[in-house]
């Protein structure tokens, strides 16, 4: 579903909800909860932060600080140790 389709669906549903004050209150409460969850996401980063991390990783690899694996088992052992 595209963003335009999602927007259209949201507006259709809001037009139905707008006729009932209790539903409006519940919808507003849920939307506030969604916004709070989005703000609290510690994994979210800006494009600049993401590319800064990529640049740092590339520098570390160039300096020989990267980790390499010769097979899947070694990689899985390392990942499981995290």
N, C-alpha and C positions, 0 to 999 in steps of 0.2 A: 504494500500500500504506500503510495507516495505521500509526501507532506501535504500536498494540496487536497488529496482525498481525505487524509486524516483531519485536516482543518474543516473540511465540509462536513464530515461526520460529527466532529465536536460541535459545530454550530447547529446542526440539526438537533442533536441531543440537548444542547443548551436551550434551544427554543422550547422544547418540551418541558424541561426542568423549570424554566423561568415562570411557568404558570403556577408553581407550587412552592410556597415560601419554605416549607420544611425541607423539600428536596434541594432547594438553593442553599440552605444552611449546611446540609450534609455535603453537598458538592464543594462548597467553599472550604469546609473543614478538611476534606480529603485533598484538595488542591494545595492547601497550606502544608499539609503533611508531605506531599510529593516534593514541593519546593524545598522544604527543610532537608529531606533526604538527599536531594541533589547537591545542596550546599555542603552537606556533611560528608560527601564522598571523598575519602582521602586519596583515592587513586586518580582522580581527575586532575589533569594538568593542561596548561595552555600549550599552544603550538610551540611557543618560544621555549618553554620548559622542556617539552619533549625533545626538540632538536638540540637543546643544550646537553641533555643526557646522552643523545646519540653521539654528539661531538666528543663528549668526555670519554665514552666507550671506545670510539675510534682512536683517540689519543692513547688510551691505555693499551689497546691492541698494538699500536705502532711502537709502544715502549716495551712490548713483550710481556705485558701483564695480563694478557688474555688467557682464557682457559680453553684447552682443546681436548678432544676425546677421540680415541681411536676406534671405539665401538659404542653401540647403544647401551650396553650393560654398564659401562663406566659412567656414561652420561646419566643414566637413571640412578645409579648409586649416589652421584653427586647431587642430583636434584632432590632425592629423598633425604639427604643429609641436611638440607636447608630448613 
